[in-house]
Amino acid sequence: MKDRILNNLIKKEINRQQKTINLIASENFVSPEILKIVGSPLMNKYSEGYATKNRRYYPGNQYYDKIENLTIKRAKEAFKLGKNWHVNVQSYSGSPANLEIYFALMNFGDVLMGMALASGGHLTHGHKVNFSSAAYKVIQYGVDEKTGLIDYKEVERLAKKYKPKVIVSGATAYPRKINFKKFSEIAKKVNAYHVADISHIAGLIVTGLHQSPFLYSDAVMTTTHKILRGPRAAIIFCKKELASKIDKAVFPGMQGGPHNNTIAAIAEMFFETKQLKFKKYQKQIIKNAQVLAESLKKLGFNLVTGGTDNHLMLINLNSDGLVAEKKLEKVGILANRNSVPGDTKPFRPSGLRIGTPAITTMGMKEKEMCQIAEWIYRILVKNESQNKIKKEVEKLCLRFPLLN
Ligand SMILES: Cc1ncc(COP(=O)(O)O)c(C=O)c1O
């Protein structure tokens, strides 16, 4: 690269990734194949329109049509979907994808019901600073303050009272299984669409380690860059009868030209999720999370819901999460501050969210989880020397080289 300034920054970032323990539950490391496809000449073209409809607004799309159709076919196979499901692979990312679904299924001013950010929901599930709450009347459900679990009776009570047009299930920080069937029953009772946002757990669903939402939803959205270990993007699935509304909402409703390089990388991602080792990887993510959770508990940490069923856990620190986040960052351990039940200030919450997808991709297993828990304890409770632990962290990371 001729640009020495940028080249230097990129090198430093790659070095940072290699030398830190990444416990951010929504992040991961993609394969060298995916890196190559995203940075390939596939990014050089406009192809507004859809391959499925044989309608593009630019010439020269014969190969992109094939790539988009292949990605759609693989997406359907991965989630074992029949003819009654439609797939749109053009969404730029999870946030626009959720807004596109709402745009397709609701009129402005209709009632949207989603999980509160403070309880583990995403901004696009109706948070007050997000476009979703500017465009729709929002009703938020939360978790039970004592158990930290979704209170389905309360969800039903709110749904019956406020009659939402769309109910969103799914979360960004919820350590337990989600009962999509129950959400579907509630949605049916009030004649609402049930939209499942499976961004965080899609890999577990593909491999049969979590209940699939497809029997119980009208639309499903997943990002592809988290537990699925694909490029930064999103996929929208919907019942066939909603296909035209969803496609129109994505293009021309909210987007222009699709990112063809990313769509091709999603096809590669589904090629990878079909391999036997992907199921082993997903099982290891859960095993690692459970060992990490147990180790943290043994060291005296208080976990929301007492543990985890999936890839993440929430530590209730009963103190400033931002301070803890910064202390850990200093030694090369990245975990984001997060609200825990009862918190009221999203910028100064009193918890930490800890996830295992990225470190499991690096190849870390149970032994390393016990070590990581110990470091967290030594930093946050014992206030031990940061320099010493930073060196230990780097040494461990270098034993698990990233494949770039
Ligand atoms: C559940 C959920 N939905 C949607 C999103 C938004 O995805 P993106 O960051 O790609 O816009 C996230 C991202 O963290 C998420 O966790």
Ligand as a Chemical Component Dictionary entry (heavy atoms), coordinates in Angstrom:
data_LIG
# 
_chem_comp.id                   LIG 
_chem_comp.type                 NON-POLYMER 
_chem_comp.pdbx_formal_charge   0 
_chem_comp.three_letter_code    LIG 
# 
loop_
_chem_comp_atom.comp_id 
_chem_comp_atom.atom_id 
_chem_comp_atom.alt_atom_id 
_chem_comp_atom.type_symbol 
_chem_comp_atom.charge 
_chem_comp_atom.model_Cartn_x 
_chem_comp_atom.model_Cartn_y 
_chem_comp_atom.model_Cartn_z 
_chem_comp_atom.pdbx_ordinal 
LIG C1 C1 C 0 -30.635 -8.017 18.218 1  
LIG C2 C2 C 0 -29.997 -7.026 17.287 2  
LIG N1 N1 N 0 -30.715 -6.522 16.260 3  
LIG C3 C3 C 0 -30.195 -5.625 15.413 4  
LIG C4 C4 C 0 -28.901 -5.169 15.561 5  
LIG C5 C5 C 0 -28.378 -4.125 14.635 6  
LIG O1 O1 O 0 -27.416 -4.562 13.789 7  
LIG P1 P1 P 0 -26.388 -3.553 13.068 8  
LIG O2 O2 O 0 -25.411 -3.137 14.115 9  
LIG O3 O3 O 0 -25.823 -4.397 11.985 10 
LIG O4 O4 O 0 -27.183 -2.412 12.547 11 
LIG C6 C6 C 0 -28.124 -5.661 16.613 12 
LIG C7 C7 C 0 -26.735 -5.190 16.769 13 
LIG O5 O5 O 0 -26.103 -5.248 17.749 14 
LIG C8 C8 C 0 -28.683 -6.612 17.498 15 
LIG O6 O6 O 0 -27.993 -7.083 18.545 16 
# 
loop_
_chem_comp_bond.comp_id 
_chem_comp_bond.atom_id_1 
_chem_comp_bond.atom_id_2 
_chem_comp_bond.value_order 
_chem_comp_bond.pdbx_ordinal 
LIG C1 C2 SING 1  
LIG C2 N1 SING 2  
LIG C2 C8 DOUB 3  
LIG N1 C3 DOUB 4  
LIG C3 C4 SING 5  
LIG C4 C5 SING 6  
LIG C4 C6 DOUB 7  
LIG C5 O1 SING 8  
LIG O1 P1 SING 9  
LIG P1 O2 DOUB 10 
LIG P1 O3 SING 11 
LIG P1 O4 SING 12 
LIG C6 C7 SING 13 
LIG C6 C8 SING 14 
LIG C7 O5 DOUB 15 
LIG C8 O6 SING 16 
# 
